[in-house]
């Protein structure tokens, strides 16, 4: 992905990598699928389970 980020980064095609991230700098190593508007609701969206990811 190039250019400014507008909205949110989608990690639909790298779910396992995204969920394995434990620190903020590590999120930038995960390939984003696309940038989507903040109001976009993906059919694959899942609520984050408390204690997972670096924002857990």
Jmol script that loads the backbone (N, CA, C; Angstrom):
load data "model"
ATOM      1  N   UNK A   1       0.842  -1.181   0.000  1.00  0.00           N
ATOM      2  CA  UNK A   1       0.000   0.000   0.000  1.00  0.00           C
ATOM      3  C   UNK A   1       0.880   1.234   0.000  1.00  0.00           C
ATOM      4  N   UNK A   2       0.559   2.151  -0.836  1.00  0.00           N
ATOM      5  CA  UNK A   2       1.307   3.393  -0.926  1.00  0.00           C
ATOM      6  C   UNK A   2       0.379   4.565  -0.672  1.00  0.00           C
ATOM      7  N   UNK A   3       0.957   5.698  -0.319  1.00  0.00           N
ATOM      8  CA  UNK A   3       0.162   6.903  -0.131  1.00  0.00           C
ATOM      9  C   UNK A   3      -0.360   7.023   1.283  1.00  0.00           C
ATOM     10  N   UNK A   4      -1.066   8.112   1.540  1.00  0.00           N
ATOM     11  CA  UNK A   4      -1.575   8.343   2.894  1.00  0.00           C
ATOM     12  C   UNK A   4      -2.661   7.345   3.257  1.00  0.00           C
ATOM     13  N   UNK A   5      -2.775   7.062   4.530  1.00  0.00           N
ATOM     14  CA  UNK A   5      -3.802   6.150   5.018  1.00  0.00           C
ATOM     15  C   UNK A   5      -5.069   6.961   5.271  1.00  0.00           C
ATOM     16  N   UNK A   6      -6.125   6.584   4.604  1.00  0.00           N
ATOM     17  CA  UNK A   6      -7.411   7.232   4.800  1.00  0.00           C
ATOM     18  C   UNK A   6      -8.357   6.189   5.389  1.00  0.00           C
ATOM     19  N   UNK A   7      -8.840   6.406   6.570  1.00  0.00           N
ATOM     20  CA  UNK A   7      -9.717   5.425   7.198  1.00  0.00           C
ATOM     21  C   UNK A   7      -8.898   4.430   7.996  1.00  0.00           C
ATOM     22  N   UNK A   8      -9.129   3.149   7.757  1.00  0.00           N
ATOM     23  CA  UNK A   8      -8.454   2.088   8.510  1.00  0.00           C
ATOM     24  C   UNK A   8      -7.747   1.139   7.551  1.00  0.00           C
ATOM     25  N   UNK A   9      -6.713   0.490   8.074  1.00  0.00           N
ATOM     26  CA  UNK A   9      -6.041  -0.543   7.298  1.00  0.00           C
ATOM     27  C   UNK A   9      -6.760  -1.859   7.539  1.00  0.00           C
ATOM     28  N   UNK A  10      -7.027  -2.606   6.476  1.00  0.00           N
ATOM     29  CA  UNK A  10      -7.688  -3.900   6.562  1.00  0.00           C
ATOM     30  C   UNK A  10      -6.616  -4.994   6.473  1.00  0.00           C
ATOM     31  N   UNK A  11      -6.704  -5.975   7.342  1.00  0.00           N
ATOM     32  CA  UNK A  11      -5.735  -7.082   7.360  1.00  0.00           C
ATOM     33  C   UNK A  11      -6.423  -8.413   7.059  1.00  0.00           C
ATOM     34  N   UNK A  12      -7.489  -8.370   6.283  1.00  0.00           N
ATOM     35  CA  UNK A  12      -8.306  -9.537   5.971  1.00  0.00           C
ATOM     36  C   UNK A  12      -7.481 -10.704   5.420  1.00  0.00           C
ATOM     37  N   UNK A  13      -6.471 -10.423   4.614  1.00  0.00           N
ATOM     38  CA  UNK A  13      -5.675 -11.501   4.011  1.00  0.00           C
ATOM     39  C   UNK A  13      -4.450 -11.879   4.837  1.00  0.00           C
ATOM     40  N   UNK A  14      -4.316 -11.270   6.026  1.00  0.00           N
ATOM     41  CA  UNK A  14      -3.184 -11.597   6.903  1.00  0.00           C
ATOM     42  C   UNK A  14      -3.662 -11.702   8.353  1.00  0.00           C
ATOM     43  N   UNK A  15      -4.810 -12.339   8.548  1.00  0.00           N
ATOM     44  CA  UNK A  15      -5.420 -12.421   9.877  1.00  0.00           C
ATOM     45  C   UNK A  15      -4.496 -13.028  10.922  1.00  0.00           C
ATOM     46  N   UNK A  16      -3.884 -14.151  10.598  1.00  0.00           N
ATOM     47  CA  UNK A  16      -3.039 -14.841  11.575  1.00  0.00           C
ATOM     48  C   UNK A  16      -1.852 -13.965  11.990  1.00  0.00           C
ATOM     49  N   UNK A  17      -1.222 -13.305  11.012  1.00  0.00           N
ATOM     50  CA  UNK A  17      -0.105 -12.409  11.317  1.00  0.00           C
ATOM     51  C   UNK A  17      -0.575 -11.257  12.195  1.00  0.00           C
ATOM     52  N   UNK A  18      -1.723 -10.678  11.860  1.00  0.00           N
ATOM     53  CA  UNK A  18      -2.258  -9.548  12.616  1.00  0.00           C
ATOM     54  C   UNK A  18      -2.526  -9.940  14.071  1.00  0.00           C
ATOM     55  N   UNK A  19      -3.141 -11.095  14.276  1.00  0.00           N
ATOM     56  CA  UNK A  19      -3.469 -11.529  15.627  1.00  0.00           C
ATOM     57  C   UNK A  19      -2.232 -11.918  16.441  1.00  0.00           C
ATOM     58  N   UNK A  20      -1.115 -12.192  15.765  1.00  0.00           N
ATOM     59  CA  UNK A  20       0.119 -12.565  16.463  1.00  0.00           C
ATOM     60  C   UNK A  20       0.926 -11.350  16.911  1.00  0.00           C
ATOM     61  N   UNK A  21       0.572 -10.150  16.455  1.00  0.00           N
ATOM     62  CA  UNK A  21       1.311  -8.925  16.803  1.00  0.00           C
ATOM     63  C   UNK A  21       1.195  -8.656  18.297  1.00  0.00           C
ATOM     64  N   UNK A  22       2.335  -8.341  18.934  1.00  0.00           N
ATOM     65  CA  UNK A  22       2.350  -8.062  20.364  1.00  0.00           C
ATOM     66  C   UNK A  22       2.827  -6.651  20.699  1.00  0.00           C
ATOM     67  N   UNK A  23       3.470  -5.966  19.735  1.00  0.00           N
ATOM     68  CA  UNK A  23       3.945  -4.607  19.986  1.00  0.00           C
ATOM     69  C   UNK A  23       3.524  -3.709  18.836  1.00  0.00           C
ATOM     70  N   UNK A  24       3.389  -2.426  19.113  1.00  0.00           N
ATOM     71  CA  UNK A  24       2.959  -1.492  18.074  1.00  0.00           C
ATOM     72  C   UNK A  24       3.873  -1.482  16.849  1.00  0.00           C
ATOM     73  N   UNK A  25       5.199  -1.463  17.018  1.00  0.00           N
ATOM     74  CA  UNK A  25       6.058  -1.468  15.818  1.00  0.00           C
ATOM     75  C   UNK A  25       5.859  -2.713  14.939  1.00  0.00           C
ATOM     76  N   UNK A  26       5.491  -3.826  15.550  1.00  0.00           N
ATOM     77  CA  UNK A  26       5.309  -5.056  14.780  1.00  0.00           C
ATOM     78  C   UNK A  26       4.123  -4.989  13.827  1.00  0.00           C
ATOM     79  N   UNK A  27       3.139  -4.141  14.120  1.00  0.00           N
ATOM     80  CA  UNK A  27       1.954  -4.056  13.249  1.00  0.00           C
ATOM     81  C   UNK A  27       2.352  -3.600  11.846  1.00  0.00           C
ATOM     82  N   UNK A  28       3.420  -2.817  11.749  1.00  0.00           N
ATOM     83  CA  UNK A  28       3.840  -2.289  10.441  1.00  0.00           C
ATOM     84  C   UNK A  28       4.505  -3.341   9.570  1.00  0.00           C
ATOM     85  N   UNK A  29       4.791  -4.523  10.123  1.00  0.00           N
ATOM     86  CA  UNK A  29       5.363  -5.614   9.319  1.00  0.00           C
ATOM     87  C   UNK A  29       4.286  -6.485   8.697  1.00  0.00           C
ATOM     88  N   UNK A  30       3.037  -6.306   9.131  1.00  0.00           N
ATOM     89  CA  UNK A  30       1.928  -7.109   8.615  1.00  0.00           C
ATOM     90  C   UNK A  30       1.395  -6.458   7.336  1.00  0.00           C
ATOM     91  N   UNK A  31       1.297  -7.216   6.252  1.00  0.00           N
ATOM     92  CA  UNK A  31       0.809  -6.629   4.998  1.00  0.00           C
ATOM     93  C   UNK A  31      -0.688  -6.322   5.064  1.00  0.00           C
ATOM     94  N   UNK A  32      -1.036  -5.088   4.784  1.00  0.00           N
ATOM     95  CA  UNK A  32      -2.444  -4.693   4.768  1.00  0.00           C
ATOM     96  C   UNK A  32      -3.072  -5.088   3.439  1.00  0.00           C
ATOM     97  N   UNK A  33      -4.319  -5.514   3.501  1.00  0.00           N
ATOM     98  CA  UNK A  33      -5.056  -5.888   2.302  1.00  0.00           C
ATOM     99  C   UNK A  33      -5.460  -4.640   1.525  1.00  0.00           C
ATOM    100  N   UNK A  34      -5.983  -3.651   2.254  1.00  0.00           N
ATOM    101  CA  UNK A  34      -6.429  -2.408   1.634  1.00  0.00           C
ATOM    102  C   UNK A  34      -6.741  -1.384   2.724  1.00  0.00           C
ATOM    103  N   UNK A  35      -6.970  -0.167   2.312  1.00  0.00           N
ATOM    104  CA  UNK A  35      -7.451   0.875   3.222  1.00  0.00           C
ATOM    105  C   UNK A  35      -8.953   0.981   2.997  1.00  0.00           C
ATOM    106  N   UNK A  36      -9.704   1.005   4.095  1.00  0.00           N
ATOM    107  CA  UNK A  36     -11.162   1.083   4.001  1.00  0.00           C
ATOM    108  C   UNK A  36     -11.663   2.253   4.835  1.00  0.00           C
ATOM    109  N   UNK A  37     -12.834   2.810   4.526  1.00  0.00           N
ATOM    110  CA  UNK A  37     -13.393   3.889   5.332  1.00  0.00           C
ATOM    111  C   UNK A  37     -13.680   3.388   6.754  1.00  0.00           C
ATOM    112  N   UNK A  38     -13.636   4.283   7.723  1.00  0.00           N
ATOM    113  CA  UNK A  38     -13.883   3.890   9.116  1.00  0.00           C
ATOM    114  C   UNK A  38     -15.284   3.338   9.327  1.00  0.00           C
ATOM    115  N   UNK A  39     -16.204   3.624   8.446  1.00  0.00           N
ATOM    116  CA  UNK A  39     -17.573   3.128   8.586  1.00  0.00           C
ATOM    117  C   UNK A  39     -17.796   1.811   7.842  1.00  0.00           C
ATOM    118  N   UNK A  40     -16.756   1.269   7.210  1.00  0.00           N
ATOM    119  CA  UNK A  40     -16.870   0.025   6.448  1.00  0.00           C
ATOM    120  C   UNK A  40     -17.086  -1.152   7.393  1.00  0.00           C
ATOM    121  N   UNK A  41     -18.030  -2.028   7.089  1.00  0.00           N
ATOM    122  CA  UNK A  41     -18.250  -3.228   7.885  1.00  0.00           C
ATOM    123  C   UNK A  41     -17.979  -4.443   7.006  1.00  0.00           C
ATOM    124  N   UNK A  42     -16.870  -5.087   7.268  1.00  0.00           N
ATOM    125  CA  UNK A  42     -16.454  -6.261   6.496  1.00  0.00           C
ATOM    126  C   UNK A  42     -17.274  -7.471   6.924  1.00  0.00           C
ATOM    127  N   UNK A  43     -17.615  -8.320   5.976  1.00  0.00           N
ATOM    128  CA  UNK A  43     -18.378  -9.534   6.295  1.00  0.00           C
ATOM    129  C   UNK A  43     -17.557 -10.506   7.140  1.00  0.00           C
ATOM    130  N   UNK A  44     -16.219 -10.319   7.185  1.00  0.00           N
ATOM    131  CA  UNK A  44     -15.349 -11.193   7.973  1.00  0.00           C
ATOM    132  C   UNK A  44     -14.969 -10.582   9.320  1.00  0.00           C
ATOM    133  N   UNK A  45     -15.533  -9.427   9.665  1.00  0.00           N
ATOM    134  CA  UNK A  45     -15.200  -8.748  10.915  1.00  0.00           C
ATOM    135  C   UNK A  45     -15.501  -9.626  12.119  1.00  0.00           C
ATOM    136  N   UNK A  46     -14.571  -9.638  13.075  1.00  0.00           N
ATOM    137  CA  UNK A  46     -14.763 -10.354  14.332  1.00  0.00           C
ATOM    138  C   UNK A  46     -14.380  -9.419  15.466  1.00  0.00           C
ATOM    139  N   UNK A  47     -15.167  -9.421  16.535  1.00  0.00           N
ATOM    140  CA  UNK A  47     -14.842  -8.609  17.699  1.00  0.00           C
ATOM    141  C   UNK A  47     -13.566  -9.166  18.323  1.00  0.00           C
ATOM    142  N   UNK A  48     -12.647  -8.262  18.687  1.00  0.00           N
ATOM    143  CA  UNK A  48     -11.374  -8.682  19.292  1.00  0.00           C
ATOM    144  C   UNK A  48     -11.637  -9.346  20.647  1.00  0.00           C
ATOM    145  N   UNK A  49     -10.991 -10.450  20.878  1.00  0.00           N
ATOM    146  CA  UNK A  49     -11.087 -11.159  22.153  1.00  0.00           C
ATOM    147  C   UNK A  49     -10.145 -10.451  23.137  1.00  0.00           C
ATOM    148  N   UNK A  50     -10.636 -10.046  24.319  1.00  0.00           N
ATOM    149  CA  UNK A  50      -9.771  -9.378  25.288  1.00  0.00           C
ATOM    150  C   UNK A  50      -8.504 -10.191  25.567  1.00  0.00           C
ATOM    151  N   UNK A  51      -7.370  -9.495  25.617  1.00  0.00           N
ATOM    152  CA  UNK A  51      -6.094 -10.141  25.885  1.00  0.00           C
ATOM    153  C   UNK A  51      -5.343 -10.578  24.647  1.00  0.00           C
ATOM    154  N   UNK A  52      -5.900 -10.327  23.447  1.00  0.00           N
ATOM    155  CA  UNK A  52      -5.199 -10.704  22.222  1.00  0.00           C
ATOM    156  C   UNK A  52      -4.651  -9.465  21.544  1.00  0.00           C
ATOM    157  N   UNK A  53      -3.564  -9.611  20.850  1.00  0.00           N
ATOM    158  CA  UNK A  53      -2.960  -8.498  20.128  1.00  0.00           C
ATOM    159  C   UNK A  53      -2.297  -7.498  21.062  1.00  0.00           C
ATOM    160  N   UNK A  54      -1.590  -6.547  20.498  1.00  0.00           N
ATOM    161  CA  UNK A  54      -0.850  -5.598  21.327  1.00  0.00           C
ATOM    162  C   UNK A  54      -1.759  -4.614  22.031  1.00  0.00           C
ATOM    163  N   UNK A  55      -2.989  -4.453  21.591  1.00  0.00           N
ATOM    164  CA  UNK A  55      -3.917  -3.547  22.261  1.00  0.00           C
ATOM    165  C   UNK A  55      -4.802  -4.281  23.255  1.00  0.00           C
ATOM    166  N   UNK A  56      -4.670  -5.618  23.296  1.00  0.00           N
ATOM    167  CA  UNK A  56      -5.444  -6.519  24.118  1.00  0.00           C
ATOM    168  C   UNK A  56      -6.173  -5.899  25.218  1.00  0.00           C
TER     169      UNK A  56
END
end "model"
wireframe off; spacefill off
backbone 0.3
color backbone group
